[in-house]
């Protein structure tokens, strides 16, 4: 228990102030974009590298998007979690499940996608850069 609380304290120290309030579950969260890119996107994008699972050409992983400012009904600090699947060789991806968590830790909404529908990868978009990191291990700075 002491190790977990120490790890959480260290994680809080390494996160910037605008992410320190976000309630990220335990994991190995990799921040993908520089601050100026996050400001442009309006969100910080993190991937839990401990959640990446590989099965053939498909990789599943957990992504967290922390809102940097109010967006519609969601306040600053709201975190959108996605469990995604990507076929790195086939160029397709889909959201498996998702949840939206308020800054106070309360789950606002969640769901699963049972549909086999998937979208084509577009490597030059922000999401494509995230998928590029998951597939190729290249950080999009």
N, CA, C and O atoms as a GROMACS GRO file, in nm:
protein
  564
    1UNK      N    1   0.082  -0.119   0.000
    1UNK     CA    2   0.000   0.000   0.000
    1UNK      C    3   0.086   0.125   0.000
    1UNK      O    4   0.055   0.223  -0.067
    2UNK      N    5   0.196   0.120   0.076
    2UNK     CA    6   0.287   0.234   0.084
    2UNK      C    7   0.349   0.262  -0.053
    2UNK      O    8   0.366   0.378  -0.092
    3UNK      N    9   0.382   0.155  -0.128
    3UNK     CA   10   0.441   0.170  -0.261
    3UNK      C   11   0.344   0.237  -0.356
    3UNK      O   12   0.383   0.324  -0.433
    4UNK      N   13   0.217   0.199  -0.350
    4UNK     CA   14   0.115   0.257  -0.438
    4UNK      C   15   0.099   0.406  -0.409
    4UNK      O   16   0.096   0.486  -0.502
    5UNK      N   17   0.089   0.443  -0.281
    5UNK     CA   18   0.071   0.584  -0.249
    5UNK      C   19   0.194   0.666  -0.286
    5UNK      O   20   0.182   0.781  -0.328
    6UNK      N   21   0.313   0.608  -0.273
    6UNK     CA   22   0.435   0.676  -0.314
    6UNK      C   23   0.436   0.694  -0.465
    6UNK      O   24   0.472   0.801  -0.515
    7UNK      N   25   0.397   0.591  -0.538
    7UNK     CA   26   0.393   0.600  -0.684
    7UNK      C   27   0.293   0.705  -0.728
    7UNK      O   28   0.320   0.782  -0.821
    8UNK      N   29   0.177   0.710  -0.663
    8UNK     CA   30   0.077   0.811  -0.698
    8UNK      C   31   0.127   0.951  -0.666
    8UNK      O   32   0.102   1.045  -0.741
    9UNK      N   33   0.196   0.966  -0.555
    9UNK     CA   34   0.251   1.097  -0.519
    9UNK      C   35   0.356   1.141  -0.621
    9UNK      O   36   0.359   1.258  -0.660
   10UNK      N   37   0.441   1.049  -0.664
   10UNK     CA   38   0.541   1.082  -0.765
   10UNK      C   39   0.475   1.116  -0.898
   10UNK      O   40   0.519   1.208  -0.967
   11UNK      N   41   0.370   1.043  -0.934
   11UNK     CA   42   0.298   1.072  -1.058
   11UNK      C   43   0.238   1.212  -1.053
   11UNK      O   44   0.242   1.285  -1.152
   12UNK      N   45   0.182   1.249  -0.939
   12UNK     CA   46   0.123   1.383  -0.925
   12UNK      C   47   0.230   1.490  -0.936
   12UNK      O   48   0.204   1.599  -0.989
   13UNK      N   49   0.350   1.462  -0.888
   13UNK     CA   50   0.458   1.560  -0.896
   13UNK      C   51   0.508   1.579  -1.039
   13UNK      O   52   0.550   1.689  -1.075
   14UNK      N   53   0.502   1.473  -1.120
   14UNK     CA   54   0.555   1.483  -1.255
   14UNK      C   55   0.454   1.538  -1.354
   14UNK      O   56   0.493   1.582  -1.463
   15UNK      N   57   0.327   1.538  -1.320
   15UNK     CA   58   0.227   1.593  -1.411
   15UNK      C   59   0.222   1.743  -1.398
   15UNK      O   60   0.234   1.796  -1.287
   16UNK      N   61   0.203   1.814  -1.509
   16UNK     CA   62   0.190   1.958  -1.500
   16UNK      C   63   0.064   1.996  -1.425
   16UNK      O   64  -0.026   1.914  -1.408
   17UNK      N   65   0.057   2.120  -1.380
   17UNK     CA   66  -0.053   2.167  -1.296
   17UNK      C   67  -0.189   2.142  -1.359
   17UNK      O   68  -0.284   2.105  -1.290
   18UNK      N   69  -0.201   2.163  -1.490
   18UNK     CA   70  -0.332   2.146  -1.552
   18UNK      C   71  -0.375   2.000  -1.563
   18UNK      O   72  -0.492   1.973  -1.587
   19UNK      N   73  -0.283   1.906  -1.545
   19UNK     CA   74  -0.320   1.765  -1.546
   19UNK      C   75  -0.322   1.705  -1.407
   19UNK      O   76  -0.376   1.596  -1.387
   20UNK      N   77  -0.266   1.773  -1.310
   20UNK     CA   78  -0.258   1.719  -1.175
   20UNK      C   79  -0.396   1.694  -1.117
   20UNK      O   80  -0.414   1.604  -1.035
   21UNK      N   81  -0.495   1.774  -1.158
   21UNK     CA   82  -0.630   1.757  -1.107
   21UNK      C   83  -0.701   1.638  -1.171
   21UNK      O   84  -0.798   1.586  -1.116
   22UNK      N   85  -0.653   1.596  -1.286
   22UNK     CA   86  -0.717   1.484  -1.356
   22UNK      C   87  -0.695   1.356  -1.276
   22UNK      O   88  -0.585   1.330  -1.227
   23UNK      N   89  -0.798   1.278  -1.263
   23UNK     CA   90  -0.790   1.155  -1.185
   23UNK      C   91  -0.755   1.038  -1.276
   23UNK      O   92  -0.841   0.958  -1.310
   24UNK      N   93  -0.630   1.029  -1.316
   24UNK     CA   94  -0.587   0.920  -1.401
   24UNK      C   95  -0.570   0.795  -1.317
   24UNK      O   96  -0.507   0.798  -1.211
   25UNK      N   97  -0.626   0.684  -1.363
   25UNK     CA   98  -0.609   0.560  -1.288
   25UNK      C   99  -0.463   0.514  -1.296
   25UNK      O  100  -0.388   0.562  -1.381
   26UNK      N  101  -0.423   0.424  -1.208
   26UNK     CA  102  -0.286   0.375  -1.213
   26UNK      C  103  -0.252   0.320  -1.351
   26UNK      O  104  -0.335   0.254  -1.414
   27UNK      N  105  -0.134   0.346  -1.396
   27UNK     CA  106  -0.089   0.300  -1.527
   27UNK      C  107   0.041   0.369  -1.560
   27UNK      O  108   0.098   0.439  -1.476
   28UNK      N  109   0.088   0.349  -1.679
   28UNK     CA  110   0.210   0.416  -1.726
   28UNK      C  111   0.168   0.513  -1.836
   28UNK      O  112   0.173   0.480  -1.955
   29UNK      N  113   0.127   0.632  -1.796
   29UNK     CA  114   0.069   0.729  -1.888
   29UNK      C  115   0.178   0.806  -1.961
   29UNK      O  116   0.263   0.870  -1.898
   30UNK      N  117   0.175   0.801  -2.092
   30UNK     CA  118   0.269   0.874  -2.178
   30UNK      C  119   0.196   0.992  -2.241
   30UNK      O  120   0.099   0.974  -2.315
   31UNK      N  121   0.244   1.110  -2.212
   31UNK     CA  122   0.188   1.232  -2.272
   31UNK      C  123   0.241   1.239  -2.415
   31UNK      O  124   0.361   1.223  -2.437
   32UNK      N  125   0.153   1.263  -2.514
   32UNK     CA  126   0.195   1.254  -2.652
   32UNK      C  127   0.230   1.385  -2.720
   32UNK      O  128   0.314   1.387  -2.810
   33UNK      N  129   0.169   1.494  -2.679
   33UNK     CA  130   0.191   1.620  -2.750
   33UNK      C  131   0.255   1.725  -2.660
   33UNK      O  132   0.237   1.723  -2.538
   34UNK      N  133   0.328   1.816  -2.721
   34UNK     CA  134   0.387   1.930  -2.649
   34UNK      C  135   0.274   2.024  -2.607
   34UNK      O  136   0.164   2.020  -2.663
   35UNK      N  137   0.302   2.109  -2.510
   35UNK     CA  138   0.200   2.201  -2.456
   35UNK      C  139   0.135   2.288  -2.562
   35UNK      O  140   0.013   2.307  -2.560
   36UNK      N  141   0.214   2.342  -2.655
   36UNK     CA  142   0.155   2.430  -2.756
   36UNK      C  143   0.057   2.355  -2.845
   36UNK      O  144  -0.044   2.410  -2.888
   37UNK      N  145   0.086   2.228  -2.874
   37UNK     CA  146  -0.006   2.146  -2.953
   37UNK      C  147  -0.131   2.117  -2.872
   37UNK      O  148  -0.242   2.121  -2.925
   38UNK      N  149  -0.114   2.088  -2.742
   38UNK     CA  150  -0.230   2.064  -2.655
   38UNK      C  151  -0.322   2.186  -2.651
   38UNK      O  152  -0.444   2.172  -2.656
   39UNK      N  153  -0.263   2.304  -2.642
   39UNK     CA  154  -0.345   2.427  -2.641
   39UNK      C  155  -0.425   2.439  -2.771
   39UNK      O  156  -0.542   2.477  -2.769
   40UNK      N  157  -0.361   2.406  -2.882
   40UNK     CA  158  -0.430   2.410  -3.011
   40UNK      C  159  -0.542   2.307  -3.017
   40UNK      O  160  -0.652   2.336  -3.063
   41UNK      N  161  -0.514   2.185  -2.970
   41UNK     CA  162  -0.614   2.078  -2.971
   41UNK      C  163  -0.724   2.102  -2.866
   41UNK      O  164  -0.837   2.057  -2.884
   42UNK      N  165  -0.690   2.171  -2.758
   42UNK     CA  166  -0.785   2.192  -2.649
   42UNK      C  167  -0.790   2.077  -2.551
   42UNK      O  168  -0.878   2.071  -2.466
   43UNK      N  169  -0.695   1.984  -2.564
   43UNK     CA  170  -0.692   1.869  -2.474
   43UNK      C  171  -0.552   1.811  -2.468
   43UNK      O  172  -0.473   1.823  -2.562
   44UNK      N  173  -0.523   1.747  -2.355
   44UNK     CA  174  -0.399   1.671  -2.341
   44UNK      C  175  -0.433   1.527  -2.376
   44UNK      O  176  -0.537   1.476  -2.334
   45UNK      N  177  -0.348   1.462  -2.452
   45UNK     CA  178  -0.372   1.324  -2.495
   45UNK      C  179  -0.264   1.237  -2.432
   45UNK      O  180  -0.145   1.261  -2.448
   46UNK      N  181  -0.310   1.134  -2.359
   46UNK     CA  182  -0.218   1.042  -2.292
   46UNK      C  183  -0.255   0.899  -2.330
   46UNK      O  184  -0.372   0.868  -2.348
   47UNK      N  185  -0.155   0.814  -2.341
   47UNK     CA  186  -0.176   0.672  -2.368
   47UNK      C  187  -0.116   0.593  -2.253
   47UNK      O  188  -0.004   0.620  -2.210
   48UNK      N  189  -0.192   0.497  -2.202
   48UNK     CA  190  -0.142   0.409  -2.097
   48UNK      C  191  -0.061   0.299  -2.164
   48UNK      O  192  -0.118   0.203  -2.217
   49UNK      N  193   0.071   0.312  -2.162
   49UNK     CA  194   0.156   0.215  -2.230
   49UNK      C  195   0.146   0.076  -2.166
   49UNK      O  196   0.173  -0.025  -2.232
   50UNK      N  197   0.108   0.070  -2.039
   50UNK     CA  198   0.091  -0.060  -1.972
   50UNK      C  199  -0.032  -0.133  -2.024
   50UNK      O  200  -0.044  -0.254  -2.005
   51UNK      N  201  -0.125  -0.061  -2.089
   51UNK     CA  202  -0.248  -0.124  -2.137
   51UNK      C  203  -0.237  -0.175  -2.280
   51UNK      O  204  -0.329  -0.242  -2.328
   52UNK      N  205  -0.127  -0.146  -2.349
   52UNK     CA  206  -0.115  -0.188  -2.489
   52UNK      C  207  -0.101  -0.340  -2.496
   52UNK      O  208  -0.013  -0.399  -2.434
   53UNK      N  209  -0.191  -0.400  -2.574
   53UNK     CA  210  -0.191  -0.545  -2.594
   53UNK      C  211  -0.180  -0.571  -2.744
   53UNK      O  212  -0.247  -0.506  -2.824
   54UNK      N  213  -0.096  -0.666  -2.781
   54UNK     CA  214  -0.073  -0.697  -2.922
   54UNK      C  215  -0.123  -0.837  -2.951
   54UNK      O  216  -0.090  -0.932  -2.880
   55UNK      N  217  -0.204  -0.849  -3.058
   55UNK     CA  218  -0.253  -0.978  -3.105
   55UNK      C  219  -0.246  -0.974  -3.257
   55UNK      O  220  -0.335  -0.920  -3.322
   56UNK      N  221  -0.142  -1.032  -3.313
   56UNK     CA  222  -0.123  -1.026  -3.458
   56UNK      C  223  -0.093  -0.882  -3.499
   56UNK      O  224  -0.002  -0.819  -3.446
   57UNK      N  225  -0.172  -0.830  -3.594
   57UNK     CA  226  -0.154  -0.692  -3.639
   57UNK      C  227  -0.237  -0.593  -3.558
   57UNK      O  228  -0.226  -0.473  -3.579
   58UNK      N  229  -0.319  -0.643  -3.465
   58UNK     CA  230  -0.409  -0.557  -3.388
   58UNK      C  231  -0.348  -0.522  -3.253
   58UNK      O  232  -0.289  -0.607  -3.185
   59UNK      N  233  -0.365  -0.397  -3.216
   59UNK     CA  234  -0.322  -0.350  -3.084
   59UNK      C  235  -0.440  -0.284  -3.017
   59UNK      O  236  -0.512  -0.205  -3.079
   60UNK      N  237  -0.461  -0.315  -2.890
   60UNK     CA  238  -0.562  -0.246  -2.811
   60UNK      C  239  -0.489  -0.166  -2.704
   60UNK      O  240  -0.382  -0.204  -2.658
   61UNK      N  241  -0.550  -0.054  -2.666
   61UNK     CA  242  -0.487   0.033  -2.567
   61UNK      C  243  -0.590   0.127  -2.507
   61UNK      O  244  -0.702   0.138  -2.558
   62UNK      N  245  -0.552   0.194  -2.397
   62UNK     CA  246  -0.639   0.293  -2.333
   62UNK      C  247  -0.579   0.431  -2.356
   62UNK      O  248  -0.460   0.454  -2.338
   63UNK      N  249  -0.666   0.522  -2.398
   63UNK     CA  250  -0.628   0.661  -2.425
   63UNK      C  251  -0.709   0.751  -2.333
   63UNK      O  252  -0.827   0.727  -2.310
   64UNK      N  253  -0.646   0.855  -2.281
   64UNK     CA  254  -0.716   0.955  -2.199
   64UNK      C  255  -0.699   1.091  -2.264
   64UNK      O  256  -0.588   1.130  -2.302
   65UNK      N  257  -0.809   1.164  -2.277
   65UNK     CA  258  -0.807   1.301  -2.329
   65UNK      C  259  -0.857   1.390  -2.217
   65UNK      O  260  -0.972   1.381  -2.176
   66UNK      N  261  -0.770   1.478  -2.166
   66UNK     CA  262  -0.805   1.568  -2.056
   66UNK      C  263  -0.832   1.706  -2.117
   66UNK      O  264  -0.744   1.766  -2.178
   67UNK      N  265  -0.956   1.754  -2.101
   67UNK     CA  266  -0.993   1.883  -2.159
   67UNK      C  267  -0.919   1.997  -2.092
   67UNK      O  268  -0.913   2.004  -1.969
   68UNK      N  269  -0.863   2.086  -2.172
   68UNK     CA  270  -0.785   2.200  -2.122
   68UNK      C  271  -0.873   2.322  -2.096
   68UNK      O  272  -0.830   2.417  -2.031
   69UNK      N  273  -0.995   2.319  -2.147
   69UNK     CA  274  -1.090   2.427  -2.124
   69UNK      C  275  -1.231   2.369  -2.137
   69UNK      O  276  -1.249   2.258  -2.186
   70UNK      N  277  -1.328   2.446  -2.094
   70UNK     CA  278  -1.467   2.402  -2.102
   70UNK      C  279  -1.503   2.374  -2.248
   70UNK      O  280  -1.469   2.452  -2.336
   71UNK      N  281  -1.571   2.262  -2.272
   71UNK     CA  282  -1.614   2.226  -2.407
   71UNK      C  283  -1.757   2.176  -2.399
   71UNK      O  284  -1.783   2.064  -2.356
   72UNK      N  285  -1.851   2.261  -2.441
   72UNK     CA  286  -1.992   2.226  -2.433
   72UNK      C  287  -2.033   2.207  -2.288
   72UNK      O  288  -2.012   2.295  -2.205
   73UNK      N  289  -2.092   2.092  -2.258
   73UNK     CA  290  -2.138   2.062  -2.122
   73UNK      C  291  -2.025   2.015  -2.030
   73UNK      O  292  -2.046   1.999  -1.910
   74UNK      N  293  -1.906   1.992  -2.086
   74UNK     CA  294  -1.796   1.936  -2.007
   74UNK      C  295  -1.701   2.046  -1.961
   74UNK      O  296  -1.654   2.126  -2.041
   75UNK      N  297  -1.673   2.048  -1.831
   75UNK     CA  298  -1.585   2.150  -1.774
   75UNK      C  299  -1.438   2.115  -1.795
   75UNK      O  300  -1.403   2.002  -1.830
   76UNK      N  301  -1.354   2.214  -1.775
   76UNK     CA  302  -1.209   2.195  -1.783
   76UNK      C  303  -1.169   2.085  -1.685
   76UNK      O  304  -1.217   2.082  -1.572
   77UNK      N  305  -1.082   1.995  -1.728
   77UNK     CA  306  -1.037   1.886  -1.642
   77UNK      C  307  -1.117   1.758  -1.661
   77UNK      O  308  -1.079   1.654  -1.607
   78UNK      N  309  -1.227   1.763  -1.736
   78UNK     CA  310  -1.303   1.642  -1.766
   78UNK      C  311  -1.213   1.550  -1.849
   78UNK      O  312  -1.143   1.596  -1.939
   79UNK      N  313  -1.217   1.421  -1.818
   79UNK     CA  314  -1.133   1.324  -1.889
   79UNK      C  315  -1.219   1.227  -1.966
   79UNK      O  316  -1.313   1.169  -1.912
   80UNK      N  317  -1.186   1.209  -2.093
   80UNK     CA  318  -1.254   1.114  -2.179
   80UNK      C  319  -1.160   0.996  -2.199
   80UNK      O  320  -1.051   1.011  -2.253
   81UNK      N  321  -1.203   0.878  -2.154
   81UNK     CA  322  -1.122   0.757  -2.168
   81UNK      C  323  -1.178   0.675  -2.284
   81UNK      O  324  -1.299   0.661  -2.299
   82UNK      N  325  -1.088   0.620  -2.364
   82UNK     CA  326  -1.127   0.534  -2.475
   82UNK      C  327  -1.043   0.408  -2.469
   82UNK      O  328  -0.922   0.415  -2.449
   83UNK      N  329  -1.106   0.293  -2.487
   83UNK     CA  330  -1.032   0.170  -2.515
   83UNK      C  331  -1.046   0.154  -2.666
   83UNK      O  332  -1.156   0.138  -2.718
   84UNK      N  333  -0.934   0.158  -2.734
   84UNK     CA  334  -0.935   0.153  -2.880
   84UNK      C  335  -0.865   0.027  -2.929
   84UNK      O  336  -0.782  -0.032  -2.860
   85UNK      N  337  -0.902  -0.012  -3.051
   85UNK     CA  338  -0.835  -0.121  -3.121
   85UNK      C  339  -0.789  -0.066  -3.255
   85UNK      O  340  -0.865   0.003  -3.323
   86UNK      N  341  -0.668  -0.098  -3.293
   86UNK     CA  342  -0.614  -0.051  -3.421
   86UNK      C  343  -0.544  -0.167  -3.491
   86UNK      O  344  -0.465  -0.239  -3.431
   87UNK      N  345  -0.575  -0.183  -3.620
   87UNK     CA  346  -0.505  -0.280  -3.703
   87UNK      C  347  -0.396  -0.202  -3.774
   87UNK      O  348  -0.422  -0.133  -3.872
   88UNK      N  349  -0.275  -0.214  -3.726
   88UNK     CA  350  -0.164  -0.132  -3.776
   88UNK      C  351  -0.132  -0.162  -3.922
   88UNK      O  352  -0.098  -0.071  -3.998
   89UNK      N  353  -0.142  -0.287  -3.963
   89UNK     CA  354  -0.111  -0.324  -4.101
   89UNK      C  355  -0.229  -0.296  -4.194
   89UNK      O  356  -0.211  -0.256  -4.309
   90UNK      N  357  -0.351  -0.318  -4.143
   90UNK     CA  358  -0.470  -0.301  -4.226
   90UNK      C  359  -0.521  -0.158  -4.235
   90UNK      O  360  -0.605  -0.128  -4.319
   91UNK      N  361  -0.470  -0.071  -4.150
   91UNK     CA  362  -0.508   0.069  -4.156
   91UNK      C  363  -0.649   0.099  -4.109
   91UNK      O  364  -0.712   0.191  -4.161
   92UNK      N  365  -0.700   0.024  -4.012
   92UNK     CA  366  -0.834   0.047  -3.959
   92UNK      C  367  -0.827   0.061  -3.807
   92UNK      O  368  -0.739   0.004  -3.743
   93UNK      N  369  -0.921   0.138  -3.750
   93UNK     CA  370  -0.928   0.152  -3.605
   93UNK      C  371  -1.072   0.168  -3.562
   93UNK      O  372  -1.158   0.207  -3.641
   94UNK      N  373  -1.098   0.138  -3.434
   94UNK     CA  374  -1.232   0.157  -3.379
   94UNK      C  375  -1.225   0.177  -3.228
   94UNK      O  376  -1.128   0.138  -3.163
   95UNK      N  377  -1.330   0.239  -3.175
   95UNK     CA  378  -1.343   0.256  -3.031
   95UNK      C  379  -1.417   0.134  -2.978
   95UNK      O  380  -1.526   0.102  -3.025
   96UNK      N  381  -1.360   0.066  -2.881
   96UNK     CA  382  -1.421  -0.053  -2.821
   96UNK      C  383  -1.513  -0.011  -2.707
   96UNK      O  384  -1.627  -0.057  -2.699
   97UNK      N  385  -1.465   0.077  -2.619
   97UNK     CA  386  -1.547   0.129  -2.510
   97UNK      C  387  -1.498   0.268  -2.473
   97UNK      O  388  -1.388   0.308  -2.511
   98UNK      N  389  -1.580   0.341  -2.398
   98UNK     CA  390  -1.546   0.478  -2.362
   98UNK      C  391  -1.613   0.515  -2.230
   98UNK      O  392  -1.712   0.453  -2.191
   99UNK      N  393  -1.558   0.615  -2.164
   99UNK     CA  394  -1.622   0.672  -2.045
   99UNK      C  395  -1.578   0.817  -2.031
   99UNK      O  396  -1.468   0.854  -2.072
  100UNK      N  397  -1.665   0.897  -1.973
  100UNK     CA  398  -1.638   1.038  -1.950
  100UNK      C  399  -1.642   1.059  -1.799
  100UNK      O  400  -1.742   1.028  -1.734
  101UNK      N  401  -1.533   1.113  -1.744
  101UNK     CA  402  -1.520   1.130  -1.600
  101UNK      C  403  -1.501   1.278  -1.568
  101UNK      O  404  -1.414   1.345  -1.624
  102UNK      N  405  -1.584   1.329  -1.477
  102UNK     CA  406  -1.577   1.469  -1.435
  102UNK      C  407  -1.450   1.492  -1.354
  102UNK      O  408  -1.390   1.397  -1.305
  103UNK      N  409  -1.408   1.618  -1.341
  103UNK     CA  410  -1.287   1.648  -1.263
  103UNK      C  411  -1.292   1.598  -1.118
  103UNK      O  412  -1.188   1.573  -1.057
  104UNK      N  413  -1.412   1.582  -1.063
  104UNK     CA  414  -1.424   1.532  -0.925
  104UNK      C  415  -1.423   1.380  -0.916
  104UNK      O  416  -1.439   1.324  -0.807
  105UNK      N  417  -1.404   1.311  -1.030
  105UNK     CA  418  -1.396   1.165  -1.030
  105UNK      C  419  -1.527   1.095  -1.057
  105UNK      O  420  -1.531   0.972  -1.066
  106UNK      N  421  -1.634   1.169  -1.070
  106UNK     CA  422  -1.767   1.112  -1.095
  106UNK      C  423  -1.779   1.074  -1.242
  106UNK      O  424  -1.746   1.154  -1.330
  107UNK      N  425  -1.827   0.951  -1.270
  107UNK     CA  426  -1.848   0.909  -1.408
  107UNK      C  427  -1.974   0.975  -1.462
  107UNK      O  428  -2.082   0.961  -1.405
  108UNK      N  429  -1.959   1.048  -1.571
  108UNK     CA  430  -2.072   1.118  -1.632
  108UNK      C  431  -2.146   1.025  -1.727
  108UNK      O  432  -2.269   1.023  -1.728
  109UNK      N  433  -2.072   0.949  -1.805
  109UNK     CA  434  -2.133   0.860  -1.903
  109UNK      C  435  -2.030   0.756  -1.945
  109UNK      O  436  -1.910   0.778  -1.932
  110UNK      N  437  -2.078   0.642  -1.994
  110UNK     CA  438  -1.988   0.539  -2.045
  110UNK      C  439  -2.065   0.447  -2.139
  110UNK      O  440  -2.188   0.447  -2.139
  111UNK      N  441  -1.993   0.371  -2.217
  111UNK     CA  442  -2.059   0.279  -2.308
  111UNK      C  443  -1.959   0.190  -2.379
  111UNK      O  444  -1.838   0.208  -2.368
  112UNK      N  445  -2.014   0.094  -2.453
  112UNK     CA  446  -1.931   0.004  -2.533
  112UNK      C  447  -1.984   0.006  -2.676
  112UNK      O  448  -2.102   0.032  -2.699
  113UNK      N  449  -1.897  -0.020  -2.768
  113UNK     CA  450  -1.934  -0.030  -2.909
  113UNK      C  451  -1.920  -0.175  -2.951
  113UNK      O  452  -1.809  -0.227  -2.960
  114UNK      N  453  -2.032  -0.240  -2.976
  114UNK     CA  454  -2.027  -0.379  -3.018
  114UNK      C  455  -2.019  -0.389  -3.170
  114UNK      O  456  -2.000  -0.497  -3.225
  115UNK      N  457  -2.035  -0.276  -3.238
  115UNK     CA  458  -2.033  -0.273  -3.383
  115UNK      C  459  -1.893  -0.300  -3.436
  115UNK      O  460  -1.795  -0.248  -3.384
  116UNK      N  461  -1.882  -0.383  -3.540
  116UNK     CA  462  -1.751  -0.408  -3.599
  116UNK      C  463  -1.705  -0.295  -3.691
  116UNK      O  464  -1.597  -0.304  -3.749
  117UNK      N  465  -1.786  -0.189  -3.703
  117UNK     CA  466  -1.748  -0.077  -3.790
  117UNK      C  467  -1.617  -0.016  -3.745
  117UNK      O  468  -1.593   0.002  -3.626
  118UNK      N  469  -1.535   0.017  -3.841
  118UNK     CA  470  -1.409   0.083  -3.808
  118UNK      C  471  -1.380   0.191  -3.911
  118UNK      O  472  -1.434   0.190  -4.022
  119UNK      N  473  -1.295   0.284  -3.872
  119UNK     CA  474  -1.259   0.393  -3.962
  119UNK      C  475  -1.120   0.373  -4.019
  119UNK      O  476  -1.037   0.304  -3.961
  120UNK      N  477  -1.097   0.435  -4.133
  120UNK     CA  478  -0.965   0.428  -4.196
  120UNK      C  479  -0.868   0.518  -4.121
  120UNK      O  480  -0.906   0.624  -4.072
  121UNK      N  481  -0.743   0.476  -4.112
  121UNK     CA  482  -0.640   0.557  -4.047
  121UNK      C  483  -0.601   0.674  -4.135
  121UNK      O  484  -0.582   0.660  -4.256
  122UNK      N  485  -0.590   0.790  -4.074
  122UNK     CA  486  -0.537   0.908  -4.142
  122UNK      C  487  -0.419   0.953  -4.057
  122UNK      O  488  -0.437   1.022  -3.956
  123UNK      N  489  -0.300   0.916  -4.098
  123UNK     CA  490  -0.180   0.934  -4.017
  123UNK      C  491  -0.147   1.080  -3.989
  123UNK      O  492  -0.077   1.109  -3.892
  124UNK      N  493  -0.194   1.173  -4.072
  124UNK     CA  494  -0.155   1.314  -4.056
  124UNK      C  495  -0.246   1.393  -3.963
  124UNK      O  496  -0.228   1.514  -3.949
  125UNK      N  497  -0.344   1.329  -3.901
  125UNK     CA  498  -0.432   1.396  -3.805
  125UNK      C  499  -0.379   1.375  -3.663
  125UNK      O  500  -0.288   1.295  -3.641
  126UNK      N  501  -0.436   1.447  -3.566
  126UNK     CA  502  -0.396   1.428  -3.426
  126UNK      C  503  -0.419   1.283  -3.383
  126UNK      O  504  -0.333   1.223  -3.320
  127UNK      N  505  -0.537   1.227  -3.418
  127UNK     CA  506  -0.565   1.088  -3.380
  127UNK      C  507  -0.471   0.993  -3.454
  127UNK      O  508  -0.429   0.891  -3.398
  128UNK      N  509  -0.438   1.024  -3.578
  128UNK     CA  510  -0.343   0.942  -3.653
  128UNK      C  511  -0.206   0.940  -3.588
  128UNK      O  512  -0.137   0.838  -3.591
  129UNK      N  513  -0.167   1.052  -3.529
  129UNK     CA  514  -0.038   1.059  -3.459
  129UNK      C  515  -0.041   0.972  -3.333
  129UNK      O  516   0.060   0.911  -3.297
  130UNK      N  517  -0.156   0.967  -3.266
  130UNK     CA  518  -0.171   0.880  -3.149
  130UNK      C  519  -0.160   0.735  -3.193
  130UNK      O  520  -0.089   0.656  -3.131
  131UNK      N  521  -0.230   0.700  -3.300
  131UNK     CA  522  -0.225   0.562  -3.351
  131UNK      C  523  -0.085   0.528  -3.400
  131UNK      O  524  -0.041   0.414  -3.388
  132UNK      N  525  -0.016   0.626  -3.457
  132UNK     CA  526   0.122   0.605  -3.499
  132UNK      C  527   0.212   0.572  -3.381
  132UNK      O  528   0.303   0.490  -3.392
  133UNK      N  529   0.186   0.637  -3.267
  133UNK     CA  530   0.264   0.607  -3.146
  133UNK      C  531   0.237   0.463  -3.102
  133UNK      O  532   0.329   0.389  -3.069
  134UNK      N  533   0.109   0.424  -3.102
  134UNK     CA  534   0.073   0.289  -3.057
  134UNK      C  535   0.131   0.184  -3.152
  134UNK      O  536   0.180   0.080  -3.107
  135UNK      N  537   0.125   0.210  -3.282
  135UNK     CA  538   0.172   0.112  -3.381
  135UNK      C  539   0.324   0.112  -3.398
  135UNK      O  540   0.385   0.006  -3.411
  136UNK      N  541   0.384   0.231  -3.397
  136UNK     CA  542   0.525   0.243  -3.432
  136UNK      C  543   0.615   0.285  -3.317
  136UNK      O  544   0.737   0.273  -3.325
  137UNK      N  545   0.554   0.336  -3.208
  137UNK     CA  546   0.634   0.381  -3.095
  137UNK      C  547   0.700   0.517  -3.115
  137UNK      O  548   0.795   0.551  -3.044
  138UNK      N  549   0.650   0.595  -3.211
  138UNK     CA  550   0.709   0.725  -3.241
  138UNK      C  551   0.627   0.834  -3.174
  138UNK      O  552   0.508   0.848  -3.200
  139UNK      N  553   0.691   0.913  -3.087
  139UNK     CA  554   0.621   1.024  -3.020
  139UNK      C  555   0.600   1.140  -3.117
  139UNK      O  556   0.695   1.182  -3.184
  140UNK      N  557   0.477   1.192  -3.125
  140UNK     CA  558   0.449   1.304  -3.216
  140UNK      C  559   0.478   1.438  -3.152
  140UNK      O  560   0.386   1.502  -3.101
  141UNK      N  561   0.598   1.482  -3.150
  141UNK     CA  562   0.633   1.610  -3.089
  141UNK      C  563   0.623   1.715  -3.190
  141UNK      O  564   0.648   1.832  -3.161
   0.00000   0.00000   0.00000
